[in-house]
Amino acid sequence: MAERQRVSSGLPKLDEMLGGGLLPGTLAVVYGATGIGKTQFGLTMAHHGRAADGALGLVLDMNGRGDSQQHVAYAQRLFDWPLRRWEHAVLPMSPPLPPDDALRAHYSDALPWIGRLKDYQAPTRDGWEFDWNWKSTYARALYTIRPFFYFHFGNRARRVVVDGVEPVENPAESIQLYIFNELYQKVIHRDAETLGMEICLPVWRYRDFIDSHRYDHREITTLLLMTTEETRLEDLISRKVEAGDIGAVANTIILMGRERVGNRLGRFCCVVKHRGSATTDAIVEYRITDQGLEFS
């Protein structure tokens, strides 16, 4: 049987733990507390797209409190990568094609909502529905976020890193996870021609562009970085899967946590789920250095 193609994380030891890397077109979820190194891991994978795919990966920050994960500073320090914010929006029937320099912008924070679903809903006779003001604001954000992904995918980007997802007691009530699911199903893994025809209007005028920028959405690999309240690796391993937990449908789950080692706290990583691939059961220590994550 032929060896399955892999998506390298940019971290050789982690790729080894994953049996060669992530599987293309799948969703991988990384769980870990604030400060454990998730953002550095995500930026490493996104930047590695330049060498592995011929195009840098995309970074979506869903934090809602500015760049608190310091994506721009980390990208500059670790990779000399000027991580620029995507600004191009495509309103209905407006000229859709981005200026050339827009494709040098690989960062977006256009979906900044945090908290519970009900914070953005109103009660109705039949239950709860999204507030019209929020629906309008969300629709405007999609005029920016859909072109961000579509035009970069058409320009060979094949990896997406989503950061800034905050811990919630009930994942099914998280506005961030609701938005991520919508984005994953309706944009990231939407057929390229269909998405192109929805953005590039009128279609007859941009048919040649749409046809020449087709891509296979099944090749897009997504890394979702989930912040947890649990800090210890042991607690993460025994963590109960709640209703609506995105890890239940993810292809791969990676845990990053702390444990006491003698008189110090060490950082450790393990792979607990990796469908369709051999993987290691090893728990591996790593450090955060000026060069990023270094595995033992």
NUSE-806697 format. One line per field, with one value per residue (C-alpha): z, x, y; residue number from 1; residue in three letters. Coordinates in steps of 0.25 Angstrom, whole numbers, plus 2048, in hexadecimal, padded with zeros to 3 digits. Each point is the difference from the previous one (the first is absolute). Example, Ala and Ser with C-alpha at 12.3 -4.5 7.8 and 13.67 -1.06 7.14 Angstrom:
w <- c(81F 7FE)
u <- c(831 806)
v <- c(7EE 80E)
resi <- c(1 2)
resn <- c(Ala Ser)
# end
This chain:
w <- c(800 7FC 80C 802 7FD 80D 804 808 80D 7FE 80D 7FC 80E 800 7F1 805 80B 7F6 7F7 7F6 802 7FF 7F5 7F6 800 80E 80D 80B 80E 80A 80F 80A 80A 7FE 7FE 7FD 7F2 7F7 7F8 7FD 7FB 7F8 7FA 7FD 7F8 7F8 7FD 7FC 7F4 7F9 7FF 7FF 7F8 7F9 807 80F 808 805 80F 805 80E 806 80E 7FF 809 7F6 7FD 80F 7FA 7FA 7F2 7F9 80A 801 7F1 7FE 80B 7FC 7F1 7FC 7FB 7FF 803 7FA 802 7F4 7FD 7F3 800 7F5 801 7F7 7F2 803 7F9 807 7FC 80A 7FE 7FE 80E 807 7FD 809 80C 807 80D 803 80D 7F9 809 80E 808 80D 80A 800 7F4 808 802 7F1 800 804 805 7F6 801 7FB 808 7FD 7F3 7FD 802 7F3 803 803 7F3 7F8 806 7FE 7F1 7FE 806 7F6 7F5 805 805 7F4 7F6 80A 7FF 7F1 7FA 808 7FD 7F2 802 805 80F 806 80F 80A 80E 809 80E 80B 804 80E 80A 803 80A 7F5 7F2 7FA 805 7FB 7F5 7FC 7FD 7F9 7F7 7FD 7FC 7F7 7FA 7FF 7F8 7F8 7FC 803 7FB 7F6 7F1 7FA 7F4 808 80A 7F4 7F9 80E 801 7F2 7FA 7F6 7FD 7F0 802 809 7FB 7FA 80E 807 7F7 800 810 803 80C 807 80D 805 800 80B 80D 80C 80E 80B 80D 80C 80D 80C 80F 803 801 803 7F5 809 802 7F1 7FD 80A 7FB 7FD 7F2 801 7F6 7F5 803 7F2 804 7FE 7F1 7FE 7F9 809 80F 806 80E 806 80F 80C 80B 80B 7FE 80C 805 7F2 7F7 7F3 7F3 7FA 7F3 7FC 7F4 805 7F3 7F2 7F7 7F4 804 809 80C 80C 80F 805 809 7FB 807 7F9 803 7FB 7FB 7F8 7F4 803 805 803 803 808)
u <- c(800 805 805 7F5 805 803 7FF 80D 7FE 80D 805 807 7FE 7F1 7FF 807 7F6 7F5 805 806 7F7 7F1 7F7 7FC 7F2 7FE 7FD 80A 7FD 80B 7FB 809 7FF 805 80F 803 805 7F3 802 80F 7FC 7F5 809 80B 7F6 7FB 80D 805 7F6 80A 80A 7F6 7F4 807 7F7 7FF 7F4 7F5 7FE 7F2 800 7F2 804 7F8 80A 80A 80D 801 807 80B 7FF 807 80B 803 7FF 80A 80A 7FF 800 802 7F2 7F9 7F2 7F6 7F1 7F7 7F7 7FA 7F1 7F6 7F3 7F4 803 80D 80D 804 80F 80A 80B 80E 805 7F4 805 80C 7F6 7FE 7FA 7F1 7F9 7F2 7F8 802 7F4 802 7F7 7F3 7F7 7F4 808 7FD 7F2 7F2 7F5 7F4 7F3 807 80D 80D 804 80C 7FE 7FE 80B 80A 7FC 802 80E 804 7FB 809 80C 7FE 802 80F 802 7FB 809 80B 7FF 7FC 80A 80C 7FB 800 80E 805 7FE 7FC 801 7F7 803 7F5 804 7FA 7F4 7FE 7FB 7F2 7F8 7F7 806 7F2 7FD 80D 7FE 80F 7FD 7F3 807 80C 7F7 7F9 80D 805 7F4 7FC 80D 80D 7FA 7F7 801 80A 7F7 7F3 808 806 7F2 7FB 80B 804 7F3 7FB 805 800 80B 809 7FE 80E 806 7F7 804 80F 800 7F9 806 7FC 7FA 803 80F 7FE 805 7FB 806 7F7 807 7F6 804 7FC 7FF 808 80E 806 802 7FA 7F3 7FF 801 7F5 7F8 7F1 7FB 7F4 7F4 804 80F 807 80A 7F5 800 80F 809 80C 801 80D 801 80A 802 809 805 809 80E 808 801 7FB 7F4 802 7F7 7FC 7F8 7F9 7F7 7F3 7F9 804 7F7 805 80E 80A 804 809 7FB 80C 7FF 80B 806 802 806 7FC 80C 804 7FF 7F2 7FD 80B 7FD 809)
v <- c(800 80E 809 80B 80E 808 80F 803 809 806 7F9 7F3 7F9 802 7FB 7F4 7FE 802 7F5 80A 80C 804 7FA 80A 806 7FC 808 7FF 806 804 802 807 80B 80F 801 7F1 803 7FE 80D 7FD 7F2 806 80B 7F5 7F8 80C 805 7F2 801 809 7F4 7F4 806 80C 80A 804 7FC 808 805 803 806 7FF 806 80D 807 805 7F8 7FB 7F3 809 7FA 80C 800 7F1 7FF 80B 7FB 7F1 801 80E 7FF 80E 7FA 80A 802 7FD 80C 7FD 7FF 7FC 806 7FB 804 808 7FD 7F3 7FE 804 809 7F9 804 7FA 7F2 803 802 7F2 804 803 804 803 7F6 806 7FB 7F9 7FA 7F8 7FF 806 80D 802 7FB 804 7F8 7FE 7F8 7F4 801 808 806 809 80F 807 80A 7F5 7F9 80D 802 7F1 801 80C 7F8 7F5 80B 800 7F2 7F8 807 7FF 7F0 7FF 809 7FA 7F2 803 805 7F2 802 7F3 801 808 803 805 806 807 7F6 802 7F6 7FE 7F7 7FB 800 7FF 80E 806 80B 7FE 7F1 803 80A 7F6 7F5 80A 804 7F2 7FA 80C 807 7F8 7F3 806 7FC 80A 803 802 809 808 802 805 80A 804 807 801 7F2 802 80B 7F8 7F2 7FF 804 7F6 7F5 803 800 7F3 7F8 7F3 804 7F2 804 80B 7FC 807 802 805 805 7FE 807 7F8 802 7F4 802 7F2 7F6 7F5 808 803 7F1 7FC 80C 7FC 803 809 801 809 7FE 802 7F5 7F6 802 804 7F6 803 805 805 804 809 802 801 7F6 801 7FB 800 80E 806 800 7FA 801 7F3 7FC 7F4 7FB 7FA 7FE 7FF 7F9 7F9 7FF 7F9 809 7FF 7FF 808 80C 809 80C 80D 80E 80E 807 80D 7F7 7FA 7F2 7F6 7F2 7F7)
resi <- c(1 2 3 4 5 6 7 8 9 10 11 12 13 14 15 16 17 18 19 20 21 22 23 24 25 26 27 28 29 30 31 32 33 34 35 36 37 38 39 40 41 42 43 44 45 46 47 48 49 50 51 52 53 54 55 56 57 58 59 60 61 62 63 64 65 66 67 68 69 70 71 72 73 74 75 76 77 78 79 80 81 82 83 84 85 86 87 88 89 90 91 92 93 94 95 96 97 98 99 100 101 102 103 104 105 106 107 108 109 110 111 112 113 114 115 116 117 118 119 120 121 122 123 124 125 126 127 128 129 130 131 132 133 134 135 136 137 138 139 140 141 142 143 144 145 146 147 148 149 150 151 152 153 154 155 156 157 158 159 160 161 162 163 164 165 166 167 168 169 170 171 172 173 174 175 176 177 178 179 180 181 182 183 184 185 186 187 188 189 190 191 192 193 194 195 196 197 198 199 200 201 202 203 204 205 206 207 208 209 210 211 212 213 214 215 216 217 218 219 220 221 222 223 224 225 226 227 228 229 230 231 232 233 234 235 236 237 238 239 240 241 242 243 244 245 246 247 248 249 250 251 252 253 254 255 256 257 258 259 260 261 262 263 264 265 266 267 268 269 270 271 272 273 274 275 276 277 278 279 280 281 282 283 284 285 286 287 288 289 290 291 292 293 294 295 296)
resn <- c(Met Ala Glu Arg Gln Arg Val Ser Ser Gly Leu Pro Lys Leu Asp Glu Met Leu Gly Gly Gly Leu Leu Pro Gly Thr Leu Ala Val Val Tyr Gly Ala Thr Gly Ile Gly Lys Thr Gln Phe Gly Leu Thr Met Ala His His Gly Arg Ala Ala Asp Gly Ala Leu Gly Leu Val Leu Asp Met Asn Gly Arg Gly Asp Ser Gln Gln His Val Ala Tyr Ala Gln Arg Leu Phe Asp Trp Pro Leu Arg Arg Trp Glu His Ala Val Leu Pro Met Ser Pro Pro Leu Pro Pro Asp Asp Ala Leu Arg Ala His Tyr Ser Asp Ala Leu Pro Trp Ile Gly Arg Leu Lys Asp Tyr Gln Ala Pro Thr Arg Asp Gly Trp Glu Phe Asp Trp Asn Trp Lys Ser Thr Tyr Ala Arg Ala Leu Tyr Thr Ile Arg Pro Phe Phe Tyr Phe His Phe Gly Asn Arg Ala Arg Arg Val Val Val Asp Gly Val Glu Pro Val Glu Asn Pro Ala Glu Ser Ile Gln Leu Tyr Ile Phe Asn Glu Leu Tyr Gln Lys Val Ile His Arg Asp Ala Glu Thr Leu Gly Met Glu Ile Cys Leu Pro Val Trp Arg Tyr Arg Asp Phe Ile Asp Ser His Arg Tyr Asp His Arg Glu Ile Thr Thr Leu Leu Leu Met Thr Thr Glu Glu Thr Arg Leu Glu Asp Leu Ile Ser Arg Lys Val Glu Ala Gly Asp Ile Gly Ala Val Ala Asn Thr Ile Ile Leu Met Gly Arg Glu Arg Val Gly Asn Arg Leu Gly Arg Phe Cys Cys Val Val Lys His Arg Gly Ser Ala Thr Thr Asp Ala Ile Val Glu Tyr Arg Ile Thr Asp Gln Gly Leu Glu Phe Ser)
# end
